[in-house]
């Protein structure tokens, strides 16, 4: 257990490239049943790949940082970047459009305390978004602050960033102060824990982990990800996914339980209800068992369709 002095804990979670279409999407493409206009819009948005601006960099660069207060952003504070990234850095119109879209589709009461909105790039086709989370303990009080990061090199239009925003919101939904036991270290945690966080017993992530990971995937995944060689981890995670293709909605979901629940949430929000014929589809159906999440799905879908002036 952590003591009662003021303590800060920082966590970073990200979303992978959305360039690849997986098997669930391919099945949906072949479906010929007519769909309502709003549902068709959502499926088309979900299948829109991220852009490929052919930007290559040697590391991740933060381009611009905005201060967030409620729905409003101010700034940006510009960072020092290589010459080939200045066009992205100066594309303030796209940066602000993405933010306005995010606050339009995610209900304000469901958003975490965001203090910064950051534009970054690690080159085309790599990470498309991140969340930075900081928890602070001060006696009995626990506070949290978040920063949302979006890679502008993978942005073409709002449709291309929709899945990224829904995925990043999933981390806000599953890793916030009400879902994480901030006072318990991962080594002392009795429930699902990664290197930096301990999930609460009844958290969405712990319930998801117990059903889909604990008894059949976790030991194999833990052995892979415990290696010091990052290249070996990446290779073996690819093999891990290829050994369990029916268990994940896409390859990136196999990189960690918290990414699996975020990707499954994205499919829950953006695609029709599946039949449950695979473990991947069962993971999507998991959210249908939780009434408040079914209601939240309806709100987000309605807001997206309203943004595009599509009838529900």
VEXDREN-2710 file (C-alpha; in Angstrom, 1 decimal):
% VEXDREN-2710
k/r/px/py/pz
1/UNK/0.0/0.0/0.0
2/UNK/1.1/3.6/-0.7
3/UNK/1.5/6.0/2.2
4/UNK/-0.6/9.1/2.8
5/UNK/2.0/11.6/1.6
6/UNK/1.4/13.3/-1.8
7/UNK/2.4/10.9/-4.5
8/UNK/2.3/11.2/-8.3
9/UNK/1.9/8.3/-10.6
10/UNK/2.2/8.7/-14.4
11/UNK/1.0/6.2/-17.1
12/UNK/1.1/6.3/-20.9
13/UNK/-1.2/4.3/-23.1
14/UNK/-1.4/4.4/-26.9
15/UNK/-3.2/3.2/-29.9
16/UNK/-1.6/1.4/-32.8
17/UNK/-1.9/2.0/-36.5
18/UNK/-5.4/1.7/-37.9
19/UNK/-4.1/1.1/-41.5
20/UNK/-4.9/-2.6/-41.5
21/UNK/-8.4/-4.1/-42.1
22/UNK/-9.0/-7.2/-40.1
23/UNK/-11.2/-10.2/-40.7
24/UNK/-14.3/-8.8/-38.9
25/UNK/-14.2/-5.8/-41.2
26/UNK/-13.8/-8.0/-44.3
27/UNK/-16.9/-10.0/-43.3
28/UNK/-18.9/-6.8/-42.8
29/UNK/-17.8/-5.5/-46.2
30/UNK/-19.4/-8.6/-47.9
31/UNK/-22.7/-8.1/-46.1
32/UNK/-25.4/-7.0/-48.6
33/UNK/-28.3/-6.4/-46.1
34/UNK/-29.4/-2.8/-46.4
35/UNK/-28.7/-0.7/-43.3
36/UNK/-30.1/2.6/-42.0
37/UNK/-28.2/5.7/-43.1
38/UNK/-26.6/6.3/-39.7
39/UNK/-25.4/2.7/-39.3
40/UNK/-24.0/2.7/-42.8
41/UNK/-22.2/5.9/-42.1
42/UNK/-20.6/4.5/-38.9
43/UNK/-19.5/1.3/-40.7
44/UNK/-17.9/3.4/-43.5
45/UNK/-16.1/5.6/-40.9
46/UNK/-14.8/2.5/-39.1
47/UNK/-13.4/1.2/-42.4
48/UNK/-11.7/4.5/-43.3
49/UNK/-7.9/3.9/-43.0
50/UNK/-5.6/6.4/-41.5
51/UNK/-3.7/8.6/-43.9
52/UNK/-0.2/7.9/-45.2
53/UNK/1.7/11.2/-45.5
54/UNK/5.0/9.4/-46.0
55/UNK/6.6/11.2/-43.1
56/UNK/9.7/9.5/-41.7
57/UNK/11.3/10.5/-38.4
58/UNK/14.0/9.0/-36.1
59/UNK/11.9/9.3/-32.9
60/UNK/8.6/10.7/-31.6
61/UNK/8.2/14.5/-31.7
62/UNK/5.7/16.6/-29.9
63/UNK/4.7/19.4/-32.3
64/UNK/2.2/21.5/-30.5
65/UNK/0.7/21.6/-27.0
66/UNK/-2.7/23.1/-26.1
67/UNK/-4.0/23.9/-22.7
68/UNK/-7.5/22.4/-22.1
69/UNK/-10.3/24.0/-20.0
70/UNK/-13.6/22.2/-20.5
71/UNK/-14.4/22.0/-24.2
72/UNK/-12.0/24.8/-25.0
73/UNK/-8.3/24.8/-26.0
74/UNK/-5.8/27.6/-25.9
75/UNK/-2.4/27.9/-27.5
76/UNK/-0.6/26.2/-29.0
77/UNK/2.8/26.2/-27.5
78/UNK/5.1/25.2/-30.4
79/UNK/7.9/22.8/-29.8
80/UNK/11.3/22.7/-31.6
81/UNK/11.0/20.2/-34.5
82/UNK/12.9/19.2/-37.6
83/UNK/12.2/21.3/-40.8
84/UNK/10.3/18.4/-42.4
85/UNK/7.7/18.5/-39.6
86/UNK/6.9/22.2/-39.7
87/UNK/4.1/21.9/-42.2
88/UNK/2.3/19.5/-39.8
89/UNK/3.1/21.7/-36.9
90/UNK/1.6/24.7/-38.6
91/UNK/-1.6/22.9/-39.7
92/UNK/-3.6/24.5/-36.8
93/UNK/-6.8/24.1/-38.7
94/UNK/-6.6/20.3/-38.7
95/UNK/-5.4/20.3/-35.1
96/UNK/-8.4/22.3/-33.9
97/UNK/-10.9/20.4/-36.1
98/UNK/-9.8/17.1/-34.5
99/UNK/-10.3/18.6/-31.0
100/UNK/-13.7/20.1/-31.9
101/UNK/-14.8/16.7/-33.3
102/UNK/-13.6/14.9/-30.1
103/UNK/-15.6/17.1/-27.8
104/UNK/-18.6/16.9/-30.1
105/UNK/-18.8/13.1/-30.1
106/UNK/-17.8/12.3/-26.5
107/UNK/-20.2/13.4/-23.8
108/UNK/-18.6/16.0/-21.5
109/UNK/-19.7/14.2/-18.3
110/UNK/-18.0/11.0/-19.4
111/UNK/-14.6/12.7/-20.2
112/UNK/-11.7/12.5/-17.8
113/UNK/-10.0/15.7/-16.5
114/UNK/-8.0/16.6/-19.6
115/UNK/-5.5/19.4/-19.1
116/UNK/-3.5/19.1/-22.3
117/UNK/-4.1/18.3/-26.0
118/UNK/-0.9/17.4/-27.8
119/UNK/-0.1/17.0/-31.4
120/UNK/2.8/14.6/-32.1
121/UNK/4.2/12.4/-34.8
122/UNK/6.3/9.3/-34.7
123/UNK/6.1/9.0/-38.5
124/UNK/3.4/7.7/-40.8
125/UNK/1.7/4.4/-39.9
126/UNK/3.0/3.9/-36.4
127/UNK/1.3/5.0/-33.2
128/UNK/-1.8/7.1/-33.9
129/UNK/-2.6/8.3/-30.4
130/UNK/-1.7/8.3/-26.8
131/UNK/-3.1/9.1/-23.4
132/UNK/-0.8/10.4/-20.6
133/UNK/-2.3/9.9/-17.1
134/UNK/-1.1/11.3/-13.8
135/UNK/-2.6/10.3/-10.5
136/UNK/-1.9/12.3/-7.3
137/UNK/-2.4/11.1/-3.8
138/UNK/-2.8/13.7/-1.1
139/UNK/-3.9/12.1/2.1
140/UNK/-7.2/10.4/1.4
141/UNK/-7.8/12.4/-1.7
142/UNK/-6.9/11.1/-5.2
143/UNK/-6.9/13.3/-8.3
144/UNK/-6.1/12.6/-11.9
145/UNK/-5.0/14.6/-14.9
146/UNK/-4.9/13.5/-18.5
147/UNK/-3.3/14.6/-21.8
148/UNK/-4.6/13.4/-25.2
149/UNK/-2.1/13.1/-28.0
150/UNK/-2.9/12.7/-31.7
151/UNK/-0.5/11.9/-34.5
152/UNK/-1.2/14.4/-37.3
153/UNK/0.9/12.4/-39.8
154/UNK/-1.8/9.7/-39.7
155/UNK/-4.7/12.2/-40.2
156/UNK/-6.5/12.7/-43.5
157/UNK/-9.9/13.8/-42.4
158/UNK/-12.2/13.3/-39.4
159/UNK/-13.3/9.9/-40.6
160/UNK/-9.8/8.7/-40.6
161/UNK/-9.3/9.7/-36.9
162/UNK/-12.6/8.6/-35.6
163/UNK/-11.5/5.1/-34.5
164/UNK/-8.4/6.6/-32.9
165/UNK/-10.5/9.0/-30.8
166/UNK/-13.0/6.3/-29.7
167/UNK/-10.0/4.0/-28.9
168/UNK/-8.3/6.7/-26.8
169/UNK/-11.6/7.4/-25.0
170/UNK/-11.7/3.7/-24.1
171/UNK/-8.6/4.2/-22.1
172/UNK/-10.2/7.1/-20.3
173/UNK/-13.2/5.0/-19.6
174/UNK/-11.2/1.9/-18.3
175/UNK/-8.1/3.5/-16.6
176/UNK/-9.6/6.5/-14.7
177/UNK/-9.5/7.0/-11.0
178/UNK/-12.8/5.1/-10.5
179/UNK/-11.4/2.0/-12.3
180/UNK/-7.9/1.9/-10.9
181/UNK/-6.7/1.2/-7.3
182/UNK/-4.2/4.0/-7.2
183/UNK/-3.1/3.2/-3.6
184/UNK/-2.1/-0.4/-4.4
185/UNK/1.1/-1.1/-6.2
186/UNK/1.1/-3.5/-9.2
187/UNK/3.3/-6.0/-7.2
188/UNK/0.7/-6.1/-4.4
189/UNK/-2.3/-6.1/-6.6
190/UNK/-4.8/-9.0/-6.2
191/UNK/-6.5/-8.2/-9.5
192/UNK/-5.3/-7.5/-13.0
193/UNK/-2.2/-5.2/-13.0
194/UNK/0.4/-4.2/-15.6
195/UNK/3.7/-2.5/-14.9
196/UNK/2.2/0.7/-13.6
197/UNK/-1.4/0.2/-12.4
198/UNK/-3.6/-2.1/-10.3
199/UNK/-7.2/-2.5/-11.5
200/UNK/-10.0/-2.4/-9.0
201/UNK/-11.9/-5.6/-8.4
202/UNK/-15.1/-4.6/-10.3
203/UNK/-13.4/-2.5/-12.9
204/UNK/-14.3/-3.0/-16.6
205/UNK/-10.7/-4.1/-17.3
206/UNK/-10.4/-6.6/-14.5
207/UNK/-13.7/-8.2/-15.5
208/UNK/-12.6/-8.3/-19.1
209/UNK/-9.3/-9.8/-18.1
210/UNK/-10.8/-12.6/-15.9
211/UNK/-13.1/-13.7/-18.7
212/UNK/-10.8/-13.5/-21.7
213/UNK/-7.2/-13.5/-20.6
214/UNK/-6.6/-15.0/-17.1
215/UNK/-7.1/-18.7/-17.9
216/UNK/-5.9/-19.1/-21.5
217/UNK/-3.7/-16.2/-22.7
218/UNK/-2.0/-14.4/-19.9
219/UNK/0.9/-16.7/-19.0
220/UNK/2.0/-16.9/-22.7
221/UNK/1.6/-13.1/-23.2
222/UNK/3.5/-12.4/-19.9
223/UNK/6.4/-14.6/-20.9
224/UNK/6.7/-12.7/-24.2
225/UNK/6.4/-9.2/-22.8
226/UNK/8.8/-9.8/-19.9
227/UNK/11.8/-9.9/-22.2
228/UNK/14.2/-7.1/-22.3
229/UNK/14.7/-7.3/-26.0
230/UNK/12.0/-5.0/-27.5
231/UNK/12.5/-6.4/-31.0
232/UNK/12.0/-9.9/-29.8
233/UNK/8.9/-8.8/-28.0
234/UNK/7.4/-7.3/-31.1
235/UNK/8.2/-10.4/-33.2
236/UNK/6.8/-12.8/-30.7
237/UNK/3.6/-10.7/-30.1
238/UNK/3.0/-11.0/-33.9
239/UNK/3.4/-14.7/-33.5
240/UNK/1.1/-14.6/-30.4
241/UNK/-1.6/-13.0/-32.5
242/UNK/-1.1/-15.4/-35.4
243/UNK/-1.6/-18.3/-32.9
244/UNK/-4.9/-16.8/-31.6
245/UNK/-6.4/-14.9/-34.6
246/UNK/-10.0/-15.6/-33.5
247/UNK/-9.4/-14.1/-30.1
248/UNK/-8.7/-10.5/-31.2
249/UNK/-10.5/-7.9/-33.3
250/UNK/-7.2/-6.9/-34.8
251/UNK/-3.4/-7.5/-34.3
252/UNK/-2.8/-4.5/-32.1
253/UNK/-5.4/-5.8/-29.6
254/UNK/-3.0/-8.7/-28.8
255/UNK/-0.3/-6.3/-27.5
256/UNK/-1.8/-6.0/-24.0
257/UNK/-5.1/-6.5/-22.1
258/UNK/-5.7/-2.8/-21.9
259/UNK/-5.3/-2.4/-25.6
260/UNK/-7.5/-5.4/-26.2
261/UNK/-10.4/-3.9/-24.2
262/UNK/-9.8/-0.5/-26.0
263/UNK/-9.9/-2.1/-29.4
264/UNK/-12.9/-4.3/-28.5
265/UNK/-14.7/-1.1/-27.2
266/UNK/-14.0/0.6/-30.5
267/UNK/-15.7/-2.2/-32.4
268/UNK/-18.6/-2.2/-29.9
269/UNK/-19.2/1.5/-30.6
270/UNK/-18.5/1.6/-34.4
271/UNK/-19.9/-1.7/-35.7
272/UNK/-23.2/-3.6/-35.6
273/UNK/-23.8/-6.2/-32.8
274/UNK/-22.0/-9.4/-33.7
275/UNK/-23.3/-13.0/-33.4
276/UNK/-20.6/-14.1/-31.0
277/UNK/-19.2/-16.8/-33.1
278/UNK/-15.5/-16.1/-32.1
279/UNK/-13.8/-15.0/-28.9
280/UNK/-13.2/-11.6/-30.6
281/UNK/-16.9/-11.2/-31.1
282/UNK/-17.6/-12.4/-27.5
283/UNK/-15.3/-9.5/-26.4
284/UNK/-17.5/-7.1/-28.2
285/UNK/-20.6/-8.6/-26.7
286/UNK/-19.0/-8.2/-23.2
287/UNK/-20.0/-4.5/-23.3
288/UNK/-23.6/-5.3/-24.2
289/UNK/-23.9/-6.8/-20.7
290/UNK/-23.3/-3.5/-19.0
291/UNK/-26.3/-1.1/-19.4
292/UNK/-24.4/2.1/-18.8
293/UNK/-22.0/1.3/-21.6
294/UNK/-24.8/0.3/-24.0
295/UNK/-26.3/3.8/-23.3
296/UNK/-22.9/5.4/-23.8
297/UNK/-22.5/3.6/-27.1
298/UNK/-25.9/5.0/-28.2
299/UNK/-24.9/8.5/-27.2
300/UNK/-21.6/8.4/-29.1
301/UNK/-23.1/6.9/-32.2
302/UNK/-25.9/9.5/-32.2
303/UNK/-23.4/12.3/-31.7
304/UNK/-21.2/11.1/-34.7
305/UNK/-24.3/10.9/-36.9
306/UNK/-25.5/14.3/-35.8
307/UNK/-22.0/15.7/-36.6
308/UNK/-22.4/14.5/-40.2
309/UNK/-26.1/15.5/-40.3
310/UNK/-27.2/11.9/-40.8
311/UNK/-30.6/10.7/-39.6
312/UNK/-30.5/7.9/-37.1
END
